[in-house]
Amino acid sequence: GEEIEVSTRTDDVATPGDKEKVHLATLKKGDYFGETALMVNIPRTTTVTTNQKSLFVTIGKHEFHNFLRVCPDVNYRMQQVMKDRMISKLSSMDIPFFKGISKE
């Protein structure tokens, strides 16, 4: 995870499953993915594919961190989005411990 991808148009993104692709999201212009790996310095949590030819703007790790440093409001919002995505994923798992996680 050395970069974040920003969508330049509407795209469906999926991850390769065991037998078929699993739909992850429909990205709109300006939506992004890859932030979790950069923000918490971990490997990417998934690999995505699109259902059509796509164009993404790629922002490298160094530039991304510089951007967040000079735009603290964006940094805060991206942390909230990352938290919401993680909670949503954990809540969707069939593990009793995660069923009680508040989305607040």
Backbone as CSV, one residue per row, in Angstrom:
resi,resn,N_x,N_y,N_z,CA_x,CA_y,CA_z,C_x,C_y,C_z
1,GLY,0.805,-1.186,0.000,0.000,0.000,0.000,0.849,1.250,0.000
2,GLU,1.324,1.647,-1.126,2.159,2.844,-1.214,1.446,4.017,-1.873
3,GLU,0.149,3.852,-2.184,-0.562,4.956,-2.822,-2.059,4.853,-2.541
4,ILE,-2.748,5.958,-2.785,-4.200,6.021,-2.689,-4.716,6.268,-4.097
5,GLU,-5.849,5.683,-4.431,-6.437,5.829,-5.756,-7.695,6.678,-5.639
6,VAL,-7.830,7.674,-6.523,-8.998,8.549,-6.545,-9.694,8.362,-7.881
7,SER,-10.990,8.060,-7.836,-11.765,7.803,-9.043,-12.039,9.094,-9.797
8,THR,-11.972,9.027,-11.122,-12.267,10.197,-11.946,-13.657,10.124,-12.563
9,ARG,-14.376,9.010,-12.323,-15.748,8.849,-12.823,-16.413,7.719,-12.035
10,THR,-17.656,7.423,-12.340,-18.369,6.355,-11.652,-17.871,4.995,-12.127
11,ASP,-17.541,4.137,-11.187,-17.037,2.798,-11.468,-17.518,1.842,-10.399
12,ASP,-17.816,0.610,-10.788,-18.057,-0.463,-9.829,-16.722,-1.131,-9.569
13,VAL,-16.401,-1.340,-8.305,-15.158,-2.033,-7.973,-15.497,-3.318,-7.240
14,ALA,-14.712,-4.339,-7.499,-14.929,-5.652,-6.901,-13.601,-6.234,-6.492
15,THR,-13.663,-7.254,-5.681,-12.468,-7.980,-5.291,-12.609,-9.411,-5.781
16,PRO,-11.526,-10.016,-6.246,-11.626,-11.408,-6.693,-12.008,-12.309,-5.522
17,GLY,-13.094,-13.075,-5.659,-13.503,-14.031,-4.643,-12.974,-15.403,-4.989
18,ASP,-13.358,-16.398,-4.215,-12.919,-17.766,-4.494,-13.439,-18.253,-5.843
19,LYS,-14.725,-17.983,-6.140,-15.320,-18.475,-7.376,-15.758,-17.356,-8.305
20,GLU,-16.145,-16.230,-7.738,-16.578,-15.102,-8.555,-16.238,-13.801,-7.839
21,LYS,-16.278,-12.716,-8.572,-15.964,-11.414,-7.985,-17.035,-11.017,-6.977
22,VAL,-16.621,-10.325,-5.945,-17.524,-9.830,-4.915,-17.586,-8.315,-5.046
23,HIS,-18.797,-7.772,-5.296,-18.962,-6.326,-5.456,-18.642,-5.631,-4.144
24,LEU,-17.770,-4.639,-4.203,-17.394,-3.880,-3.017,-18.125,-2.556,-2.923
25,ALA,-18.171,-1.833,-4.044,-18.738,-0.490,-4.004,-18.910,0.048,-5.413
26,THR,-19.705,1.080,-5.502,-19.779,1.869,-6.722,-19.139,3.206,-6.385
27,LEU,-17.999,3.470,-6.990,-17.279,4.716,-6.727,-17.810,5.819,-7.627
28,LYS,-17.978,6.986,-7.022,-18.332,8.165,-7.790,-17.077,9.010,-7.969
29,LYS,-17.139,9.953,-8.875,-16.010,10.847,-9.102,-15.566,11.447,-7.763
30,GLY,-14.292,11.304,-7.463,-13.738,11.837,-6.219,-13.669,10.827,-5.084
31,ASP,-14.363,9.688,-5.210,-14.251,8.640,-4.193,-12.858,8.027,-4.272
32,TYR,-12.454,7.368,-3.228,-11.088,6.857,-3.164,-11.039,5.529,-2.432
33,PHE,-9.924,4.834,-2.622,-9.627,3.630,-1.849,-8.128,3.534,-1.681
34,GLY,-7.700,2.744,-0.720,-6.279,2.584,-0.438,-5.808,3.424,0.730
35,GLU,-6.728,4.201,1.324,-6.331,5.101,2.408,-5.943,4.360,3.680
36,THR,-6.583,3.236,3.956,-6.299,2.510,5.198,-4.837,2.078,5.255
37,ALA,-4.350,1.514,4.174,-2.954,1.061,4.138,-1.991,2.210,4.390
38,LEU,-2.294,3.380,3.828,-1.396,4.522,4.000,-1.511,5.153,5.386
39,MET,-2.718,5.218,5.898,-2.926,5.921,7.168,-2.423,5.137,8.369
40,VAL,-2.469,3.807,8.297,-2.018,3.012,9.435,-0.788,2.164,9.104
41,ASN,-0.212,2.411,7.929,1.042,1.769,7.527,0.969,0.244,7.578
42,ILE,-0.037,-0.291,6.876,-0.201,-1.734,6.767,-0.310,-2.095,5.292
43,PRO,-0.170,-3.375,4.951,-0.384,-3.772,3.557,-1.841,-3.507,3.159
44,ARG,-2.083,-3.369,1.876,-3.454,-3.185,1.382,-4.339,-4.297,1.909
45,THR,-5.588,-3.958,2.220,-6.512,-4.942,2.784,-7.269,-5.714,1.720
46,THR,-7.235,-5.267,0.468,-7.892,-5.987,-0.614,-7.311,-5.545,-1.951
47,THR,-7.602,-6.332,-2.959,-7.259,-5.981,-4.332,-8.564,-5.734,-5.058
48,VAL,-8.645,-4.680,-5.855,-9.901,-4.387,-6.543,-9.736,-4.433,-8.051
49,THR,-10.841,-4.720,-8.708,-10.927,-4.660,-10.162,-12.160,-3.840,-10.517
50,THR,-12.221,-3.355,-11.732,-13.388,-2.599,-12.178,-14.094,-3.363,-13.289
51,ASN,-15.337,-2.987,-13.547,-16.116,-3.683,-14.563,-16.003,-3.027,-15.938
52,GLN,-15.179,-1.999,-16.044,-14.966,-1.299,-17.314,-13.588,-0.647,-17.273
53,LYS,-13.136,-0.158,-18.421,-11.883,0.590,-18.417,-12.072,1.788,-17.494
54,SER,-11.079,2.047,-16.674,-11.214,3.069,-15.645,-9.984,3.953,-15.604
55,LEU,-10.176,5.133,-15.063,-9.076,6.069,-14.900,-9.077,6.549,-13.455
56,PHE,-7.955,6.345,-12.798,-7.797,6.779,-11.418,-6.589,7.689,-11.312
57,VAL,-6.668,8.635,-10.411,-5.519,9.467,-10.071,-4.825,8.770,-8.906
58,THR,-3.537,8.545,-9.041,-2.770,7.875,-7.998,-1.943,8.907,-7.247
59,ILE,-2.069,8.880,-5.925,-1.308,9.804,-5.072,-0.371,8.953,-4.218
60,GLY,0.916,9.208,-4.325,1.922,8.439,-3.589,1.878,8.702,-2.094
61,LYS,2.492,7.808,-1.359,2.498,7.860,0.106,3.039,9.190,0.641
62,HIS,4.168,9.627,0.149,4.793,10.863,0.632,3.883,12.070,0.369
63,GLU,3.371,12.168,-0.849,2.501,13.284,-1.211,1.199,13.246,-0.414
64,PHE,0.674,12.050,-0.197,-0.554,11.880,0.578,-0.366,12.397,2.005
65,HIS,0.729,11.999,2.651,0.977,12.439,4.019,1.238,13.944,4.091
66,ASN,1.916,14.497,3.101,2.096,15.955,3.066,0.750,16.661,2.954
67,PHE,-0.120,16.138,2.085,-1.459,16.704,1.901,-2.244,16.687,3.212
68,LEU,-2.224,15.558,3.910,-2.952,15.462,5.173,-2.390,16.396,6.232
69,ARG,-1.089,16.613,6.197,-0.460,17.497,7.170,-0.919,18.944,6.977
70,VAL,-1.066,19.385,5.742,-1.462,20.775,5.496,-2.977,20.962,5.428
71,CYS,-3.725,19.857,5.425,-5.199,19.912,5.377,-5.769,19.050,6.506
72,PRO,-5.675,19.527,7.755,-6.116,18.705,8.885,-7.599,18.344,8.836
73,ASP,-8.423,19.187,8.224,-9.843,18.853,8.121,-10.058,17.637,7.214
74,VAL,-9.277,17.530,6.151,-9.359,16.368,5.269,-8.831,15.143,6.002
75,ASN,-7.760,15.310,6.753,-7.195,14.218,7.538,-8.256,13.669,8.490
76,TYR,-8.947,14.539,9.200,-9.981,14.129,10.138,-11.092,13.365,9.411
77,ARG,-11.552,13.910,8.281,-12.639,13.272,7.528,-12.219,11.900,7.003
78,MET,-10.997,11.785,6.519,-10.526,10.493,6.015,-10.414,9.476,7.147
79,GLN,-10.030,9.917,8.329,-9.983,9.007,9.471,-11.382,8.517,9.818
80,GLN,-12.379,9.404,9.727,-13.761,9.009,9.988,-14.244,7.995,8.954
81,VAL,-13.946,8.241,7.674,-14.351,7.314,6.610,-13.686,5.961,6.831
82,MET,-12.408,5.962,7.157,-11.692,4.718,7.396,-12.325,3.960,8.566
83,LYS,-12.629,4.665,9.642,-13.271,4.050,10.809,-14.625,3.455,10.415
84,ASP,-15.432,4.220,9.682,-16.753,3.737,9.267,-16.641,2.481,8.408
85,ARG,-15.677,2.465,7.491,-15.490,1.297,6.629,-15.080,0.079,7.433
86,MET,-14.186,0.275,8.387,-13.727,-0.845,9.206,-14.866,-1.379,10.078
87,ILE,-15.638,-0.497,10.675,-16.759,-0.920,11.517,-17.799,-1.645,10.680
88,SER,-18.082,-1.136,9.497,-19.049,-1.780,8.618,-18.592,-3.192,8.265
89,LYS,-17.327,-3.330,7.936,-16.784,-4.643,7.579,-16.848,-5.599,8.764
90,LEU,-16.412,-5.147,9.930,-16.426,-6.004,11.113,-17.848,-6.375,11.515
91,SER,-18.770,-5.434,11.414,-20.165,-5.693,11.770,-20.809,-6.706,10.841
92,SER,-20.360,-6.758,9.591,-20.951,-7.682,8.626,-20.462,-9.113,8.811
93,MET,-19.413,-9.291,9.587,-18.880,-10.626,9.824,-19.761,-11.338,10.848
94,ASP,-19.852,-12.608,10.752,-20.698,-13.384,11.658,-19.928,-13.752,12.927
95,ILE,-19.449,-12.711,13.620,-18.696,-12.908,14.861,-19.421,-12.125,15.957
96,PRO,-19.949,-12.815,16.967,-20.752,-12.141,17.996,-20.085,-10.916,18.615
97,PHE,-18.795,-10.979,18.867,-18.092,-9.852,19.490,-18.261,-8.567,18.689
98,PHE,-18.207,-8.668,17.365,-18.273,-7.492,16.514,-19.694,-6.993,16.277
99,LYS,-20.706,-7.789,16.605,-22.102,-7.391,16.380,-22.470,-6.186,17.246
100,GLY,-21.832,-6.023,18.387,-22.186,-4.948,19.301,-21.401,-3.662,19.124
101,ILE,-20.547,-3.598,18.114,-19.753,-2.393,17.895,-20.661,-1.256,17.447
102,SER,-20.570,-0.147,18.162,-21.367,1.028,17.818,-20.821,1.687,16.571
103,LYS,-21.709,2.169,15.713,-21.276,2.866,14.512,-21.032,4.343,14.779
104,GLU,-21.157,4.743,16.026,-20.945,6.149,16.419,-19.483,6.399,16.732
